[in-house]
C-alpha cells in the first residue's frame, strides 16, 4: 500500500476502534451511572437500548446515504455528530438526557460505520490488498471492544463522565486526520437516483420495531411482544413491496440473489448473537457469583482481544491458502468449541479453568469476523458498497440484540431460587444460547464450502466493466 492508503486505513480503523471502545466503556460504567443519577433499572436499560435502536435501525439508511451523497462527506459529518453527542452524554444530569444523547450517538454511528467500510471497499482493489485492509480493519474493531472493557473500568472508577469525554478527544483527533488523509472525489453520479423515502421509512421502522421487540422480550408481556413483532413484519412486507416497484430502491432486491452475501449476513447475525450473549453471561457469572470487581472482570475478558493481533497477521495467510469460506467455517467451529468448554461451569472455577474457552473464542473471532466482512462485500458494484456494508452491520447489530435478549430470558427463566446453586443453574442454561447460535452459524456457513466465491446477481442490464473498478479519485 502507498503511504496515503495507510493513512486512510489508519483513520478508518481509528473510527471503528472508537465505536468499539465507546460501547464497551459504557457497559462497565452502567453501575456508576445508576448510582450517581439515581436511575431505575428500566431507565438504565434504556441507556443501552437507545444506542442499539439508533445504530441498528438506521444502518441501511446510512449505507444508502453514503452511496448517494458521498462517502467522505457522510463519514466526516456523522463523525462530528458522534463527537458532539458523546460530549453531551457526559454532561447529562437526568436519565432522559443520557438516553437522547445515546440514541443520536447510535444514529451517527449507523451513518458513519457503513460509510467508512465502503471507503475501504471502493478505495482498495478487490483481492489481496482489499482483504488485507479489511482484516486489519476488523481486527481493530475487535481490539476496540476489548480495550474498552479495561479503559472503561479505569475511567469509571475515577468518574463515569470520562467514559463519554474520552471518545470526544479521540473523535476530534480522528476528524482532523480524516480531513487530511481521506481524498476528496467527484460527487456520486445521482442521475436518475434519489433517496427512496418510502423504503427508508418502512425498513427503518421495521428494524427499530424488531430490535425493540427483541430488547424488551424478557421484560414485556407476551401480548406486547407479539404485537410489536407483528408491526415489524408489516413494515418489512411494506418495504419489500415498495422496493419491487421503486425505480431507485433503497436496497436492490437482486442483491439477495447472491448466496455468499446471504450466508455471510445470516452467519454474521448468528455469530454476533452467540458472541455477545456469551460475554454477557460470563460477566454476570464473574461479578454476581464470584464477586469480582468491574476492573478484574475487564482484565479477565481482555484475552478475547487476541483477535486484534491475529486478524491482520494470521488470518490473511489462512485466507490466501484456504479461501474465505473455509476460514469462516473453521472460525465458527472454534466458537462452538469455546462455548462447549464453558458449559460445565462451576461455583469455584479458577481463571485457568475458564481461560481455554476465552482464548479459543478470541481465535474464533479472528478467523470469522474479517472474512465475513470480505464475503459480504465481495463482488458488489461500487455504487452499492455502502448498502452492502449497511446490511452486514445491521445483521451484526440485530444479532447482538437477539443474543443478549435471549440469554437474559433463558437465565431469568432457568434461575429457580436465590442461592448460589440456583444462580449457577441459570447461568449454565443461558450458556446454551450462544452454543446453539454458533452451531446454526456453522451449519449455514457449511453451504459455502463446495461452491466457488459468489458474486452478486447482475443487474438487468449488463454492467460496463470499467464501472466495476474503483474510481481513480477514490484510490
C-alpha positions in Angstrom: 0.0 0.0 0.0 1.0 3.6 -0.5 1.6 6.0 2.4 -1.7 7.7 1.5 -3.6 4.4 1.6 -2.1 3.5 5.0 -3.2 7.0 6.2 -6.8 6.4 5.0 -6.8 2.9 6.7 -5.4 4.5 9.9 -8.3 7.0 10.0 -11.0 4.4 9.3 -9.5 1.9 11.8 -9.5 4.7 14.3 -13.2 5.3 13.8 -14.2 1.7 14.1 -11.9 1.4 17.2 -13.7 4.4 18.6 -17.1 2.8 18.1 -16.0 -0.4 19.8 -14.4 1.5 22.7 -17.5 3.6 23.2 -19.8 0.7 23.6 -17.5 -1.4 25.8 -16.7 1.5 28.2 -20.4 2.2 28.7 -21.1 -1.4 29.5 -18.8 -1.4 32.5 -19.8 2.1 33.6 -23.5 1.5 34.0 -23.4 0.7 37.8 -21.6 4.0 38.4 -24.1 5.9 36.2 -27.1 4.4 38.1 -25.6 5.3 41.5 -24.8 8.9 40.5 -28.0 9.8 38.6 -30.3 7.6 40.7 -31.7 5.7 37.7 -34.2 2.9 37.9 -33.3 -0.5 36.3 -35.7 0.2 33.5 -34.2 3.6 32.7 -30.7 2.2 32.9 -31.6 -0.5 30.4 -32.7 2.2 28.0 -29.3 3.9 28.2 -28.0 0.8 26.4 -31.1 0.1 24.3 -31.3 3.7 22.9 -27.9 3.3 21.2 -28.9 -0.1 19.8 -32.1 1.2 18.4 -30.4 4.2 16.7 -27.5 2.1 15.4 -29.4 -0.9 14.2 -32.4 1.0 13.0 -30.7 3.5 10.7 -27.8 1.4 9.4 -29.3 0.6 6.0 -30.3 4.2 5.5 -26.8 5.2 6.4 -25.3 2.8 3.9 -27.5 4.2 1.1 -26.7 7.8 2.1 -23.0 7.1 1.7 -23.6 5.8 -1.8 -25.8 8.7 -2.8 -24.2 11.7 -1.1 -20.5 10.8 -0.9 -18.7 8.5 1.5 -16.1 11.1 2.7 -18.8 13.7 3.3 -21.1 11.3 5.3 -18.2 9.9 7.3 -16.8 13.2 8.4 -20.2 14.8 9.0 -21.5 12.0 11.2 -18.2 11.6 13.0 -18.7 15.2 14.0 -22.3 14.4 15.3 -20.9 11.4 17.2 -18.3 13.7 18.8 -20.9 16.3 19.9 -23.4 14.0 21.3 -20.9 11.8 23.1 -19.8 15.0 24.9 -23.4 15.9 25.7 -23.9 12.5 27.2 -21.1 13.3 29.6 -22.9 16.5 30.7 -26.2 14.8 31.3 -27.8 15.4 34.7 -31.0 13.4 34.1 -31.6 10.0 32.7 -33.7 11.2 29.7 -30.8 13.4 28.6 -28.4 10.5 28.6 -30.9 8.4 26.7 -31.4 11.0 24.0 -27.7 11.5 23.7 -27.1 7.8 23.3 -29.8 7.4 20.7 -28.4 10.2 18.5 -24.9 8.8 19.0 -26.2 5.4 17.8 -27.7 7.1 14.7 -24.4 8.8 14.0 -22.6 5.5 14.2 -25.2 4.0 11.8 -24.3 6.5 9.2 -20.5 6.7 9.9 -19.7 3.0 10.0 -21.0 1.8 6.5 -19.5 5.0 5.0 -16.1 4.0 6.5 -16.4 0.4 5.4 -17.4 1.5 1.8 -14.4 3.8 1.6 -12.2 0.7 2.1 -14.1 -1.5 -0.3 -14.1 1.2 -3.1 -10.6 2.6 -2.4 -8.7 -0.7 -2.3 -8.6 -3.0 -5.3 -10.6 -6.2 -4.8 -8.3 -9.1 -4.0 -5.4 -9.4 -1.6 -5.0 -5.7 -1.0 -8.6 -5.2 0.0 -8.6 -8.4 2.0 -5.6 -7.2 4.0 -7.2 -3.8 4.6 -10.5 -5.4 5.7 -8.8 -7.8 8.1 -6.7 -5.0 9.7 -10.0 -3.0 10.0 -11.9 -5.9 11.6 -9.1 -6.7 14.0 -9.1 -3.1 15.1 -12.8 -3.2 15.7 -12.5 -6.2 18.0 -9.5 -4.6 19.7 -11.5 -1.5 20.5 -14.1 -3.5 22.3 -11.6 -5.5 24.3 -9.5 -2.4 25.2 -12.7 -0.5 26.0 -13.6 -3.0 28.7 -10.4 -2.2 30.7 -10.3 1.5 29.9 -13.9 1.9 30.8 -13.3 0.2 34.2 -10.4 2.6 34.9 -12.3 5.7 33.8 -15.5 4.7 35.6 -13.5 4.2 38.8 -12.5 7.9 38.6 -15.7 9.5 37.2 -18.2 7.9 34.8 -18.4 11.1 32.8 -15.0 10.4 31.4 -16.4 7.4 29.6 -18.2 10.0 27.4 -15.5 12.7 27.4 -12.7 10.3 26.3 -14.4 9.5 23.0 -14.7 13.2 22.3 -10.9 13.6 22.4 -10.4 10.6 20.2 -13.1 11.6 17.8 -11.6 15.0 17.4 -8.2 13.6 16.5 -9.7 11.2 14.0 -11.7 14.0 12.5 -8.6 16.1 11.9 -6.7 13.1 10.4 -9.7 12.3 8.2 -9.8 15.7 6.6 -6.1 15.3 5.7 -5.9 11.7 4.6 -9.3 10.7 3.1 -9.1 12.0 -0.5 -11.8 14.2 -2.0 -13.5 12.7 -5.0 -16.0 13.8 -7.5 -19.6 13.6 -6.2 -21.5 10.5 -7.0 -23.5 10.5 -10.2 -27.0 10.8 -8.9 -28.6 11.0 -12.4 -31.8 9.0 -12.1 -31.0 8.3 -8.4 -33.0 9.7 -5.5 -33.5 8.8 -1.9 -36.2 6.2 -1.6 -38.0 7.9 1.3 -40.9 5.4 1.5 -38.4 2.5 1.5 -36.2 4.2 4.1 -39.2 4.9 6.4 -40.6 1.4 6.2 -37.4 -0.5 6.7 -36.1 1.8 9.4 -39.5 1.4 11.2 -39.3 -2.4 10.8 -35.8 -2.7 12.1 -36.4 -0.3 15.0 -39.6 -2.3 16.0 -37.9 -5.6 15.7 -34.9 -4.5 17.7 -37.3 -3.0 20.3 -39.2 -6.3 20.4 -36.1 -8.3 21.0 -34.7 -5.9 23.5 -37.9 -5.9 25.6 -38.8 -9.5 25.1 -37.6 -10.5 28.6 -39.4 -7.5 30.3 -42.7 -7.1 28.3 -45.8 -9.3 28.3 -46.2 -11.9 25.6 -49.1 -10.0 24.0 -47.0 -6.8 23.8 -44.1 -8.7 22.3 -46.3 -10.4 19.7 -47.9 -7.1 18.8 -44.6 -5.4 18.3 -43.3 -8.4 16.2 -46.4 -8.2 14.0 -46.0 -4.5 13.5 -42.4 -5.1 12.4 -43.5 -7.8 10.0 -46.0 -5.4 8.4 -43.3 -2.8 7.9 -40.9 -5.3 6.3 -43.6 -6.5 4.0 -44.4 -2.9 3.0 -40.6 -2.4 2.4 -40.4 -5.4 0.0 -43.5 -4.2 -1.9 -42.1 -0.7 -2.2 -38.6 -1.9 -3.3 -40.1 -4.1 -6.0 -41.9 -1.1 -7.6 -39.3 1.6 -6.9 -37.2 2.9 -9.8 -34.4 3.8 -7.4 -34.7 1.3 -4.4 -33.0 1.8 -1.1 -31.9 -1.8 -1.3 -31.9 -3.6 -4.7 -33.6 -6.9 -4.0 -31.4 -8.5 -6.6 -28.6 -8.3 -4.0 -30.2 -11.2 -2.1 -29.7 -13.5 -5.1 -26.1 -13.8 -4.1 -25.8 -16.9 -1.9 -22.5 -15.8 -0.5 -23.9 -12.4 0.6 -26.9 -14.0 2.3 -24.8 -16.7 4.0 -22.4 -14.0 5.3 -25.2 -11.9 6.7 -27.0 -14.8 8.3 -23.8 -16.3 9.7 -22.8 -12.9 11.0 -26.1 -12.4 12.7 -25.8 -15.8 14.5 -22.2 -15.3 15.3 -22.8 -11.9 16.9 -25.8 -13.4 18.8 -23.5 -16.1 20.3 -20.6 -13.8 20.9 -22.4 -11.0 22.8 -24.7 -13.5 24.7 -21.7 -15.4 25.9 -19.9 -12.3 27.1 -23.0 -11.1 28.9 -23.4 -14.4 30.8 -19.7 -14.7 31.7 -19.6 -11.2 33.0 -22.6 -11.8 35.2 -21.0 -15.0 36.5 -17.8 -13.3 37.4 -19.4 -10.3 39.1 -22.6 -11.8 40.7 -21.4 -15.3 41.6 -17.7 -14.8 42.1 -17.8 -11.2 43.4 -15.1 -9.9 41.0 -14.8 -6.2 40.6 -15.5 -4.4 37.3 -11.8 -3.9 36.7 -11.0 -7.6 37.5 -13.7 -8.7 35.1 -12.4 -6.4 32.4 -8.9 -7.8 32.6 -10.3 -11.4 32.6 -12.2 -10.8 29.4 -9.4 -8.9 27.6 -7.8 -12.2 26.4 -10.6 -12.4 23.8 -8.9 -9.3 22.3 -6.1 -11.6 20.9 -8.0 -11.4 17.7 -6.8 -7.8 17.3 -3.3 -9.3 16.8 -4.3 -12.4 14.8 -6.7 -10.7 12.4 -4.1 -8.7 10.4 -1.3 -11.3 10.8 -2.6 -14.9 10.8 -5.9 -14.6 9.1 -4.7 -13.1 5.8 -2.3 -16.1 5.4 -5.1 -18.6 6.1 -7.4 -16.8 3.6 -4.8 -16.9 0.9 -4.2 -20.6 1.4 -7.7 -21.9 2.1 -10.2 -19.2 1.0 -12.7 -17.2 2.9 -15.4 -19.9 3.2 -13.1 -22.5 4.8 -11.6 -19.9 7.2 -15.1 -18.7 8.3 -16.2 -22.3 8.8 -13.1 -23.1 10.9 -13.7 -19.9 13.0 -17.3 -20.9 13.7 -16.3 -24.4 14.6 -13.9 -22.9 17.1 -16.7 -20.7 18.5 -18.8 -23.9 19.1 -15.8 -25.4 20.9 -15.3 -22.3 23.0 -18.9 -22.3 24.2 -18.9 -26.0 24.8 -15.8 -25.7 27.0 -17.7 -23.3 29.3 -20.8 -25.5 29.8 -19.5 -27.4 32.9 -19.2 -24.0 34.7 -18.7 -24.5 38.4 -19.1 -22.3 41.5 -15.3 -22.4 42.3 -13.9 -22.3 38.8 -10.5 -20.7 38.6 -9.5 -18.3 35.9 -7.2 -21.0 34.4 -10.3 -23.2 34.0 -12.1 -20.5 32.0 -9.0 -19.5 30.0 -9.2 -22.1 27.3 -12.8 -21.1 26.4 -11.9 -17.4 26.3 -8.7 -17.8 24.2 -10.4 -20.1 21.7 -13.2 -17.5 21.3 -10.6 -14.8 20.5 -9.2 -17.1 17.9 -12.7 -17.9 16.5 -13.4 -14.1 16.2 -10.1 -13.6 14.4 -11.0 -16.2 11.8 -14.7 -15.5 11.3 -15.3 -11.7 11.6 -12.9 -10.3 9.0 -13.6 -13.0 6.3 -17.4 -12.5 6.8 -16.8 -8.8 6.1 -14.9 -9.7 2.9 -17.6 -12.1 1.6 -20.5 -9.7 2.4 -19.0 -7.0 0.2 -17.1 -9.1 -2.4 -18.4 -8.7 -6.0 -20.8 -5.9 -5.1 -20.7 -2.9 -7.5 -19.1 0.3 -6.3 -22.4 2.3 -6.1 -23.9 -0.4 -3.8 -20.9 -0.9 -1.4 -22.5 1.4 1.3 -25.7 -0.7 1.2 -23.8 -4.0 1.4 -21.9 -2.6 4.4 -25.1 -1.4 6.0 -26.7 -4.9 5.5 -23.8 -6.6 7.2 -23.6 -4.2 10.2 -27.4 -4.4 10.6 -27.1 -8.2 10.8 -24.3 -7.9 13.4 -26.2 -5.3 15.5 -29.5 -7.2 15.4 -27.7 -10.4 16.2 -26.1 -8.8 19.3 -29.5 -7.6 20.5 -31.0 -11.0 19.8 -28.3 -12.9 21.7 -28.4 -10.6 24.7 -32.2 -10.7 25.0 -32.4 -14.5 24.5 -29.6 -15.2 27.0 -31.3 -12.8 29.5 -34.6 -14.5 29.1 -33.2 -18.0 29.5 -31.1 -17.0 32.5 -34.1 -15.5 34.2 -36.4 -18.4 33.5 -33.9 -21.1 34.5 -32.9 -19.4 37.8 -35.1 -21.2 40.3 -34.3 -19.5 43.6 -31.8 -17.1 45.0 -29.0 -19.3 46.3 -25.6 -19.7 44.5 -26.5 -23.1 43.1 -29.8 -21.8 41.6 -27.9 -18.8 40.1 -25.3 -21.2 38.7 -28.0 -23.4 37.1 -29.4 -20.3 35.4 -26.0 -19.3 34.0 -25.4 -22.8 32.7 -28.7 -22.8 30.9 -28.1 -19.4 29.4 -24.7 -20.6 28.0 -26.7 -23.0 25.8 -27.9 -19.9 23.8 -24.5 -18.9 22.4 -23.7 -22.6 21.7 -26.9 -23.1 19.7 -26.3 -19.8 17.8 -22.8 -20.9 16.9 -23.9 -24.4 15.8 -26.6 -22.8 13.5 -24.0 -20.4 12.1 -21.6 -23.3 11.3 -24.4 -25.2 9.5 -25.2 -22.1 7.4 -21.6 -21.4 6.5 -21.1 -25.1 5.5 -23.2 -24.5 2.4 -20.5 -22.2 1.1 -17.7 -24.8 1.3 -18.3 -26.5 -2.0 -19.2 -23.6 -4.2 -17.0 -21.0 -5.8 -16.8 -17.5 -4.4 -20.2 -16.0 -5.2 -20.8 -12.7 -6.9 -23.8 -10.5 -6.6 -26.6 -11.1 -9.1 -26.1 -8.9 -12.1 -28.5 -6.0 -12.9 -31.0 -6.5 -15.7 -28.6 -4.6 -18.0 -25.0 -5.8 -18.2 -22.7 -3.5 -16.2 -19.8 -1.8 -18.0 -16.6 -3.5 -16.9 -14.9 -0.2 -16.1 -17.8 0.7 -13.8 -16.8 -2.2 -11.6 -13.3 -0.8 -10.9 -12.7 1.7 -8.1 -12.7 5.2 -9.3 -9.2 6.7 -9.6 -10.2 9.6 -7.3 -11.2 7.1 -4.6 -7.9 5.1 -4.6 
